[in-house]
Each structure stands twice: as C-alpha cells, then as structure tokens.
Amino acid sequence: MNRDKSREIFEKALTLIPGGVNSPARAFGGVGGSPVVFERAEGAWMIDVDGNRYIDYVLSWGPMILGHCDSRVTEALHAAVDHGTSFGAPTLAENTIAELIIELVPSIERVRLVNSGTEATMSAIRLARGYTGRDKIVKFVGCYHGHVDSLLVAAGSAAATLAVPNSPGVTAGASKDTILLEYNDVEGVRRAFAEFGSEIACVIVEPVAGNMGCVPGTLEFLRALRDETRKSGALLIFDEVMSGFRVARGGVQERVGITPDLTTLGKIVGGGLPVGAYGGKKEIMDCVSPVGKVYQAGTLSGNPLATAAGIATLKVLKDEPELYSQIEATTTRLADGIDAAAKASGVKAVVQHVGGMATIFFLGEEDDAVRDWPSADRCDRAKFAKFFWSMLDSGVYLPCSQFETMFTSVVHTDAIIDETVAAAEKAFRSL
C-alpha cells in the first residue's frame, strides 16, 4: 500500500507536536515506522489520507461499539450542535445520561461526569482518600489508569512494595503512598492487607486488564480484592473505562457478580467524544463538592456534545441487549480463526478475549497464556511488529503494540472477520 501522504503529514507533525502525536499510543513506537494518518471512517472501516481502506480493530481505542458514524449518534450530535456546544451550566441531558448510567451499572447510585478516563480515576482516588481518611492506595503492575502522578509507578523487587515513579516529572512524594502488586496474585493481595490494611484507602484495578493486552482478572483474584477491602474498611474501585459497556452492558461487575464501591467509566460512555465518569454508593459520592468537602470540578464536564453522543449510544445498548451476545460471538469467531491460523503455521500465539475485547499474544517460551505483567513482558515484541505490518498491508488496522487491546463492534460482520482471519493466515506464514 502507498502511504506517502501519511508519511508527509507525520513528518510535518514532528515539527509541531512532541513526537508528532497527541497521545503516545498513536506513535507506532512498538512496531516501528510512521503512523497512518486517517481522513474518515464508516462502520467497521477507516480510510487514510492516501485512500487506503482498513478494517478497524482499534475503534478509537474502544468507544465505537456501534461502529463509526452510526446514524443515531451523528444525528444526536447534529441536533446538539444546533443548540450550542457548551454552556458551563446544568442541562437536561446531564440528568438523562446520569439516569442511564445508574440504571445500567449495578454499583452506581450517584455519578459525576468528567472529561476523560484519567480525570475519572484521579477523582475516584481522591474521593476514596477523603472518604476513608487514609493515604495509601493499591494498584497492579500492568494496569493503566491514566496519567495520574500517583499511578505512574514501577514495581520494586518485593511482591508488595511501596512504588517509585517511572516517569520524569512525577515526584517520589506523589507515589510514596502507592502500593504496587502483581495482577492476579491473590497471596500478594492478602500479604499487603495484612501489613498495610488499616492505612489503605482503596484498591484500583482493571477487572479485565486492557493495557497489558486483554488479561482477565480471575474470579478468585477479584473476590479476594472485595473481601480484603471490605474487612479493612478500604474502598474497591473498578476501573471500567475500557471494559464498561463493552464486555457486558453493566461491565465486568455484571459478568462476575462483584459490586465495587466506586466505578470509573469513559470511552463508550461518551459515544466517541471526550468524556469520563465516576460513580458509586450514595454515601460515598455525597462526599464530593458541593455536597461534601472533596473538591473536583471541570469547566466542560457534561458538555452538550459529549452527553448527546453518550445518550444515543447508551440508549441503543439499553434497548438492544442482544447486541452483547452478537459482539461476543463475533470476537470468539475472530479469536478462534486467528488461533487456528497460528497453530497451522507453527507460530506460538494465542488470542485472549472477553466480550468485545481481544489481544493476539506472541507468547514467551514458558507460557501458554498471559495472566500478569511478567508473562505479558515475555511476549515476542519483534514478532508482533512483523505481524502488525503484514496485517496493515492487507488492510487490517490493529493496535500498534503487543500490549494493547483489539476491539470489535456490532458492525464487524462474519465476512469482515473471515477477511481478517485470511489476512492473519498470510501474516503468520510470513513470520
């Protein structure tokens, strides 16, 4: 495929924007080469500035569960624009989307809208600290919760250790109260609570991790988090920015039957526009200003465009619950086809998937699955990069990192999946 215009635009971007991108995930750092520059999208497809057409499994990193340019969403946006783009004052649409979120997510009794997933997690952690009067938080290696200072940390040598920053600009003080544990390590959780339980304000976790690739939390692990937080008086925060409204209508918590104290949301909740939300039990949420003393604010929070797109998307998901079984079947068809292609070619790879999330892992020699960051870290990045470029040249747009998640939508048909599997068969043979 010719991508000369993409390269030319990216080279210009390098002179204007750090790294040429406004988010590092777009930079192709994990696969090499220049990013594709896109011009438009429709359904399951995106078209770049050179006119090349790709089956899209990035879907704006998850939000486009109805596909690109769904008419119900675009019509809602056009209507909203005609009435004004931002008021900085209450609107009826804020009530409407809040009612939908509360109805669909089992744990949420009150909800506050923000502008991003990062804002949602940052606010939820501040609220947990304010509510409990404690300082320490627990997070897990490989789980990403946005670029919050206290969460940009790397592990020490022990199973449970106070973390140190892994990003310049983050001070040791910002992360000194963050306890870092291995994902899916039940015993590590129990040891941490035995040592620090009375000091821990909250545990924040992706119940299905999506930022080391798609790695489900085991039921034993998630139950241990619920048990230990409840016993110690800490709060359990499910970060469902990625998994919310995607793996099930009520998120992972609906699938596993575990009720967190707070939930963070983003991506699908805004129908593709910048938005986030956090919510939970009334008694906890009522600690947020102006009812309580925990301060959080945002000029554009709940703006008319984001709420319009979010309402349109959530109404479809509410009214057509059968879409989730369709998406699950689509993702399973994709995973089974790619798994079979890898096996036929003799390549050690597996597709892990939950609902509309999936990742192709090129496994390390000692692994049969990815369960945590160490097993993810053993995956063959070079082999993934070769696979990525072969798929791109066949017209399939995948996330540009071994450690990101693919997404499917209601408009990924069986024919599209079969075309993708055929491209994967070709890509595996080229490795």
Secondary structure, 3 states (H helix, E strand, C coil): CCCHHHHHHHHHHHCCCHHHCCCHHHCCCCCCCCCCCEEEEEECEEEECCCCEEEECCHHHCCCCCCECCHHHHHHHHHHHHHCCCCCCCCHHHHHHHHHHHHHCCCCCEEEEECCHHHHHHHHHHHHHHHHCCCEEEEECCCCCCCCHHHCEECCCCCCEECEECCCCCCHHHHCCEEEECCCCHHHHHHHHHHHHHHEEEEEECCEECCCCCEECCHHHHHHHHHHHHHHCCEEEEECCCCECCCECCCHHHHHCCCCCEEEEEHHHHCCCCCEEEEECHHHHCCECCCCCECCCCCCCCCHHHHHHHHHHHHHHHHCCCHHHHHHHHHHHHHHHHHHHHHHHCCCEEEEEECCEEEEEECCCCCCCCCCHHHHHCCCHHHHHHHHHHHHHCCEECCCCCCCCEECCCCCCHHHHHHHHHHHHHHHHHC
